[in-house]
Amino acid sequence: MVKMTMIARVTDGLPLAEGLDDGRDLVDAEMYKQQVKALFKNLSKGHNEASRMSIETGPYVFQYPLT
């Protein structure tokens, strides 16, 4: 089940859109938003391998398809 969706530009890591399912299921939503923003920044600097496309963090997995 998708808990959070964020869309960002890879060139500079700028978040363009975000959506939260309903916010009640994800108690630590702000913490995960910060982690996603850090992931976007790392992707923009080339620190994460683009071919990996998923990062585990606690009970959740961030998926990031690059187009």
C-alpha positions as CSV (number, residue, x, y, z in Angstrom):
1,M,0.0,0.0,0.0
2,V,1.3,3.4,-0.9
3,K,1.6,5.7,2.2
4,M,3.2,8.8,0.6
5,T,4.0,10.0,-2.9
6,M,6.5,12.7,-3.7
7,I,7.6,13.9,-7.1
8,A,10.8,15.9,-7.6
9,R,13.2,17.1,-10.2
10,V,16.4,15.1,-10.2
11,T,18.6,17.9,-11.5
12,D,18.2,20.0,-8.3
13,G,16.1,17.9,-5.9
14,L,13.3,20.4,-5.9
15,P,10.0,18.7,-4.7
16,L,7.3,19.4,-7.2
17,A,4.3,17.6,-5.7
18,E,3.5,15.4,-2.7
19,G,0.5,13.4,-1.5
20,L,-0.2,11.6,1.7
21,D,-2.8,8.8,1.8
22,D,-4.8,10.3,4.7
23,G,-2.0,10.9,7.3
24,R,-3.5,8.8,10.0
25,D,-1.6,5.6,9.3
26,L,1.8,7.3,9.0
27,V,2.6,8.6,12.5
28,D,6.1,9.7,11.6
29,A,5.1,11.4,8.3
30,E,7.4,14.4,8.8
31,M,10.4,12.3,9.5
32,Y,9.8,10.3,6.3
33,K,9.3,13.5,4.3
34,Q,12.7,14.7,5.5
35,Q,14.3,11.4,4.5
36,V,12.7,11.6,1.0
37,K,13.9,15.2,0.6
38,A,17.4,14.1,1.6
39,L,17.2,11.2,-1.0
40,F,16.2,13.7,-3.7
41,K,19.2,15.9,-2.8
42,N,21.5,12.9,-2.9
43,L,20.1,11.8,-6.3
44,S,20.6,15.3,-7.7
45,K,24.3,15.2,-6.6
46,G,24.8,11.7,-8.0
47,H,25.4,10.1,-4.5
48,N,22.9,7.3,-5.0
49,E,23.1,4.8,-7.7
50,A,20.3,5.4,-10.2
51,S,20.0,1.7,-11.0
52,R,19.2,0.7,-7.4
53,M,15.8,2.5,-7.3
54,S,14.8,1.4,-3.8
55,I,16.0,2.2,-0.3
56,E,14.8,0.5,2.9
57,T,14.2,2.6,5.9
58,G,12.7,1.0,8.9
59,P,9.4,-0.7,8.0
60,Y,9.1,1.2,4.7
61,V,10.8,1.2,1.3
62,F,11.3,4.3,-0.8
63,Q,10.9,3.5,-4.5
64,Y,12.3,6.0,-7.0
65,P,11.9,5.3,-10.7
66,L,13.9,7.8,-12.8
67,T,12.4,9.0,-16.0
